[in-house]
Amino acid sequence: MTSHAGARSWVVTVLMASALSTVVTSCGVPVDRHPSALSRRGIPFNLLEPTQSTVSTTTAPSPIEVPVRIYLVGPTGHLVAVARDVSVSAPDLATVLGALVAGPTDAESTAGLQSALTTQTTVLSATIAGGVATVDLGGTFGQLVGPPQIQAVAQVVFTASALPGVTGVTFELSGQPVEVPVASGALVPLANTAQFTALAPLSPAVAP
């Protein structure tokens, strides 16, 4: 009996294998006896592209703020030194002048401080060489006349001279050297703080 049962089991197995082979063949699926490389045309294009990582990391530099000193115009017409913090490790002249052009804070305006430099003034460049600061301005600076012009020049001269080593300031308008008025009304090619004694701060300078 055992041999007949084994024979029947073997026959059933052979028939199932034959039927499976017939189904696969009838479905049109080729059967390879050995591994073979697939054609690139038979692979979805997105599987051929290398996987790109979408993870990115951005490390923002930690700002380092240092105190500087700028000069605004007080209620009496004299300059007043105020402190500003700028986000640079070594404040350059252009950065300091940028803080000056930004004008007074709300609290400073309430206290009567103002600036003859409008916020439409642009600092095109500012360099220091041999103790002389060269400031190239644009925007509305060239439109100033009379006392506001003298006050604006004085603000720039005192602010630039607050940096170490600066003893005088020359001005340019859009790259062209210009003479500027001092407190007496005279036009000079090189301005310094001594020429603005009439506008000089009445109180000691505020330490930044």
BELLINUR-V767273 format. One record per residue. RES is the residue in three letters. PSI is psi in degrees with one decimal (none if undefined). D_FIRST is the distance of its C-alpha to the first C-alpha in Angstrom with 2 decimals. Layout:
((RES & PSI & D_FIRST) (RES & PSI & D_FIRST))
This chain:
((MET & -39.6 & 0.00) (THR & -41.4 & 3.77) (SER & -36.7 & 5.47) (HIS & -40.2 & 5.27) (ALA & -40.9 & 6.31) (GLY & -38.7 & 8.69) (ALA & -42.6 & 9.96) (ARG & -41.0 & 10.79) (SER & -40.0 & 12.50) (TRP & -40.7 & 14.43) (VAL & -42.7 & 15.55) (VAL & -42.4 & 16.79) (THR & -44.7 & 18.66) (VAL & -43.3 & 20.33) (LEU & -41.2 & 21.38) (MET & -42.1 & 22.92) (ALA & -39.3 & 24.77) (SER & -39.8 & 26.05) (ALA & -41.0 & 27.23) (LEU & -39.8 & 29.02) (SER & -38.7 & 30.73) (THR & -41.1 & 31.89) (VAL & -44.7 & 33.36) (VAL & -42.2 & 35.19) (THR & -40.3 & 36.59) (SER & -24.4 & 37.69) (CYS & -5.3 & 39.54) (GLY & 15.7 & 41.65) (VAL & 114.0 & 40.75) (PRO & 145.5 & 40.93) (VAL & 118.7 & 38.32) (ASP & 135.3 & 39.77) (ARG & -21.0 & 37.77) (HIS & 152.3 & 40.52) (PRO & 143.0 & 42.95) (SER & 152.5 & 46.21) (ALA & 138.7 & 49.49) (LEU & 145.2 & 50.20) (SER & 144.1 & 53.36) (ARG & -27.9 & 56.11) (ARG & -16.1 & 56.34) (GLY & 8.6 & 52.83) (ILE & 132.2 & 53.57) (PRO & 136.6 & 55.49) (PHE & -32.0 & 59.08) (ASN & -18.0 & 59.15) (LEU & -15.6 & 56.36) (LEU & -20.0 & 58.48) (GLU & 139.5 & 61.46) (PRO & 143.3 & 61.84) (THR & 127.0 & 61.57) (GLN & 134.5 & 65.02) (SER & 134.8 & 65.70) (THR & 5.5 & 67.61) (VAL & 122.9 & 68.70) (SER & 147.4 & 72.39) (THR & 135.1 & 74.76) (THR & 122.2 & 78.50) (THR & 110.7 & 80.79) (ALA & 131.5 & 84.16) (PRO & 140.3 & 87.04) (SER & 120.3 & 88.73) (PRO & 139.0 & 92.24) (ILE & 114.1 & 95.06) (GLU & 134.3 & 98.15) (VAL & 147.8 & 101.58) (PRO & 141.3 & 104.89) (VAL & 172.9 & 107.57) (ARG & 130.2 & 110.93) (ILE & 166.9 & 112.11) (TYR & 125.0 & 115.44) (LEU & 172.9 & 115.99) (VAL & 124.8 & 119.27) (GLY & 175.2 & 120.53) (PRO & -28.0 & 122.67) (THR & -4.6 & 125.87) (GLY & -8.7 & 124.98) (HIS & 155.0 & 124.28) (LEU & 149.1 & 120.96) (VAL & 128.7 & 118.56) (ALA & 131.8 & 115.85) (VAL & 155.5 & 112.41) (ALA & 146.4 & 109.16) (ARG & 149.1 & 105.97) (ASP & 125.6 & 102.56) (VAL & 146.4 & 101.00) (SER & 67.3 & 97.44) (VAL & 152.7 & 98.21) (SER & -36.1 & 98.43) (ALA & 101.2 & 101.83) (PRO & 124.2 & 103.65) (ASP & 167.4 & 105.12) (LEU & -41.0 & 108.12) (ALA & -40.0 & 106.19) (THR & -43.0 & 103.95) (VAL & -43.2 & 106.98) (LEU & -31.6 & 108.83) (GLY & -39.1 & 105.78) (ALA & -34.5 & 106.01) (LEU & -46.1 & 109.71) (VAL & -30.1 & 109.14) (ALA & -20.3 & 106.62) (GLY & -174.4 & 109.63) (PRO & 155.9 & 110.17) (THR & 172.0 & 107.59) (ASP & -41.4 & 108.06) (ALA & -39.5 & 109.55) (GLU & -38.1 & 111.93) (SER & -40.0 & 113.00) (THR & -33.2 & 113.72) (ALA & 0.2 & 115.87) (GLY & 6.7 & 117.92) (LEU & 143.6 & 116.43) (GLN & 177.7 & 115.96) (SER & 135.6 & 115.53) (ALA & -17.2 & 117.68) (LEU & 123.9 & 114.65) (THR & 159.8 & 112.57) (THR & -8.9 & 108.78) (GLN & -1.7 & 108.99) (THR & 137.6 & 110.38) (THR & 138.6 & 107.98) (VAL & 103.2 & 107.96) (LEU & -38.1 & 107.38) (SER & 158.9 & 107.78) (ALA & 118.7 & 109.41) (THR & 161.7 & 110.07) (ILE & 127.6 & 112.19) (ALA & 127.1 & 113.99) (GLY & 31.1 & 116.96) (GLY & -2.3 & 117.42) (VAL & 126.2 & 117.71) (ALA & 130.8 & 115.13) (THR & 118.2 & 114.76) (VAL & 120.1 & 113.43) (ASP & 114.9 & 112.44) (LEU & 153.6 & 112.27) (GLY & -160.2 & 111.45) (GLY & -133.1 & 110.96) (THR & 1.6 & 113.89) (PHE & -41.1 & 115.64) (GLY & -8.9 & 118.00) (GLN & -7.1 & 119.11) (LEU & 141.4 & 120.67) (VAL & 160.4 & 124.46) (GLY & -151.2 & 127.17) (PRO & -41.6 & 126.44) (PRO & -34.8 & 122.67) (GLN & -43.4 & 122.47) (ILE & -41.0 & 124.37) (GLN & -42.0 & 122.17) (ALA & -43.3 & 118.98) (VAL & -43.3 & 120.26) (ALA & -40.3 & 121.22) (GLN & -44.4 & 117.74) (VAL & -43.8 & 116.13) (VAL & -46.9 & 118.67) (PHE & -39.4 & 118.36) (THR & -44.6 & 114.55) (ALA & -38.7 & 114.26) (SER & -12.7 & 116.87) (ALA & -16.4 & 114.84) (LEU & 146.7 & 112.39) (PRO & 133.3 & 113.31) (GLY & -9.0 & 115.63) (VAL & 122.9 & 116.62) (THR & -12.9 & 120.43) (GLY & 163.2 & 120.82) (VAL & 131.4 & 119.02) (THR & 150.4 & 119.37) (PHE & 148.0 & 118.09) (GLU & 148.6 & 116.52) (LEU & 109.8 & 115.75) (SER & 41.7 & 112.73) (GLY & -6.8 & 113.44) (GLN & 123.6 & 117.20) (PRO & 138.5 & 119.49) (VAL & 154.0 & 121.83) (GLU & 149.2 & 124.65) (VAL & 153.4 & 124.25) (PRO & 144.6 & 126.84) (VAL & -174.2 & 127.59) (ALA & -32.0 & 129.28) (SER & -12.0 & 132.73) (GLY & -10.7 & 131.56) (ALA & 148.2 & 131.92) (LEU & 132.1 & 129.23) (VAL & 148.7 & 127.77) (PRO & -21.8 & 125.17) (LEU & 118.4 & 124.00) (ALA & 147.1 & 123.85) (ASN & 169.6 & 123.72) (THR & -29.0 & 123.89) (ALA & -20.7 & 127.61) (GLN & 2.7 & 128.42) (PHE & 38.2 & 127.05) (THR & -30.9 & 128.94) (ALA & -19.1 & 129.91) (LEU & 0.3 & 126.22) (ALA & 151.7 & 125.08) (PRO & 140.9 & 123.21) (LEU & -29.8 & 125.57) (SER & 162.2 & 123.26) (PRO & 148.3 & 121.43) (ALA & 142.1 & 118.30) (VAL & 126.2 & 115.12) (ALA & 129.7 & 112.85) (PRO & none & 109.51))
